[in-house]
């Protein structure tokens, strides 16, 4: 298991326990399947999509020293430009802190 994978699943579990929050794991790029390849989401798509009070938050999990790749940076810029929230996380507690700040503001 990768360091980022070790963060993604527990983050989804923790966020799903919060009120008014729904999460999904996103897969990007190609995956080998029987008979060929299957295309996931576009390259650069973050690891987790979260809806809090209907607001869209994208979370990209990175290792301690990990940096966003160019395609991930482009996705983040486009998401923010379109009114979504975007964050890079390195731990479950970091993701929970972001979600709790959104929850504290209340419904839009």
Secondary structure, 3 states (H helix, E strand, C coil): CCCCHHHHHHHHHHHHCCCCEEEEECCECEEEECCEEEECECCCCCCEEEEECCEEEEEEECCCCCCCCHHHHHHHHHHHHCCCEEEEECCHHHHHHHHHHHHHHCCC
